[in-house]
Amino acid sequence: MSKPYTLLKDHFHKLARLNHAITFLQWDQLVMMPPGGNNSRSNSIAELSTMYHELLTSSYLAELLEKCMSQESDDVIKRSLVEMSRLHQQALCIPADLVKAQSLAGSKCEHGWRQQRKENDWNSFLLNFKEVVNLSRQEAMARQAAAPERHETPYDALLDLYCTGDSSELIAHIFAELKAELPGLIEQISENQAAGKIVLQGPFSITSQKKLNHKLMEYLGFNFDQGRLDESTHPFSTGDRGDHRITTRFRREDFLNALLATAHETGHASYEAGLPANWHGLPIGSSRNMCIHESQSLLFEKHLFLSKAFLSFFTKSIHECLPQTSGTPSEAIWSACSHVQPSLIRVEADEVTYPLHVILRFEIESKLINGQLEASEIPGAWDQRMNKYLGLSTAGNYTDGCLQDIHWTDGSFGYFPTYTLGAVNSAQLFAAVKRAHPDWNEQLGRGDITFVRDWLKDNIWNKARSLDSQELIQQATGEGTNSGWFLGHLKERYNIGDQ
C-alpha cells in the first residue's frame, strides 16, 4: 500500500466523520428537534454540507487519486480507487454554492411540507417547491454535461445517483414489463379476494405497539446496543456503524402498518450494520446503491415478516402485546396484511399495486427534471395517472396525492424507481435463499432467520461496493435483475395460475 493511498484513506475517513455529523443532525431535525430550531439547524447542515463538498472536490484529493491510479496494482485497492474517483467526479461537476443553496431550499421546503400536507395546501408548498425544482434542474444539467456519454437526459444523471450501475434502459424495461402484467394480476387477485379485507378492530395501545415492534426487531436480528427505534411522520432508517436509527409511525386503529414499516426499516439497518468493518469510512465499504438497499428492506418486510410461516410464529407475540387480538388466528392477520386493493397512499399500498405508484412518480419526475412538465402541473398529471393506473382520483386532494411523499421536498429526484427495482431484486434474492436452504419454511416457522442473515451477509453485505449492482445480483442469483421472479412471487403468494 503506497503512502498516497494511505493519505487518501485518511482524507475519506475525514469525509466520513463529517457525513456522520450531518446524518445525526438531520435525524434530530426530523425526529426530535422543536420547530423553532429549524432555521439555525438548516444553516448548520448547509455549512457542513459545503465543507464536505469542498473536501470531496479538492485539488489535493484529485492529485492523490491521480498518483494512486498509476501506482497501485492490488485488485481490491484498485476497486477502492474506482469508487473514490466516482464520488469525486460526481461532486466535481456541482459548484459549492449550488450545494449550499440546495441544502437550504430543501430544509425550508421539507419543514413547510409537514404542515402544508396536513392542511392540503398545495399553493403554499409550491412557493418553496419551485426553487427546489429549479436547483435540481441545474444540478441535473451540470451532471449530464459532465458525462454526456452516460446520461442521455438530465434526469438520467440524477437517476444514476441512486441507481448507480442500473441503467435507465434497464429500469424502463422492467417498468414496461410490470405495467403490462400488473393490471391483470390486480383484477384476478381482487376476484379471489371478493369477500373483502379483514379489519382488525382497535384501538391498540401505542405503548403496547412499541413493545411489539421491539420484539419484531429482535427476532429480525436488530441489535439494540447499536441502535434505537423512534417515531417520525415518514418512517426511515439512517445512522452509522454502531448507531443505527429506525423510525416508524403508530396508529391507534392499525397496528399492522407500524409492524410492516418497522420490518422494512430493519432490513435497511441490517444491511448497513452488515457492511465490512475493515472498509468502514471508505466508499468501497458503503452500500452498493439504493436499488440493492431497497431489496434488503423489502426482503425483510415482504419475504420474512409476511411469510406465512414467520407470521404464524410471531402471532403469539401479537397476542401477548395486544390481548384484544387473542382470538384472531395468524391466517386472519396475514390476510389483513396481504389484501390487494388500489389505494391513494404509496407507503400503505400492497405489494401488487405498489409498483404502479412508483411508475407514476417516475414518469412525472422524469418529465419535471427534463423540462417537459412544470411544478404547477404536477397535481393534474398525478390525478390523470392515478385514474389510469389505479382507477382512483386525487383531484383537489393534495394531502393524499402529490403532497404525500417527503422525497421531492429536498430534491431527491431519481429515488422512487429504487423501490420497485428493489422489490424485483428482493424476490430474486429470496428465491436464491430458498434454493440454498430447502428447509427455509421450517426455519421461519421457528422464528429463526439466522440462515437468511448469513446468506445475505455472504452474498450482499460483505461485498459492499466491490462489485457493480448487476454483477452483485448476477453473482448472488445466477442472472441479472429479472422481473419474472417478482411476478412469479406475486402469482404464488396470491394463487394465480401460470406460476
Secondary structure, DSSP 8 states (H G I E B T S, - for coil): --HHHHHHHHHHHHHHHHHHHHHHHHHHHHHT--GGGHHHHHHHHHHHHHHHHHHHT-HHHHHHHHHHHHH---HHHHHHHHHHHHHHHHHHTS-HHHHHHHHHHHHHHHHHHHHHHHTT-HHHHHHHHHHHHHHHHHHHHHHHHH-TTT-SSHHHHHHHHHSTTS-HHHHHHHHHHHHHHHHHHHHHHHHHTTT----------HHHHHHHHHHHHHHTT--GGGEEEEE-SS--EEEETTEEEEEE--BTTBSHHHHHHHHHHHHHHHHHHHS-GGGTTSGGGS-S-HHHHHHHHHIIIIIIITSHHHHHHHHHHHHHH-GGGTTS-HHHHHHHHS-----S-GGG--TTTHHHHHHHHHHHHHHHHTTSS-GGGHHHHHHHHHHHHHS---TT--TTTTTS-SGGGGT-TT-THHHHHHHHHHHHHHHHHHHH-TTHHHHHHTT--HHHHHHHHHHTGGGTTSS-HHHHHHHHHSSS--HHHHHHHHHHHTT-S--
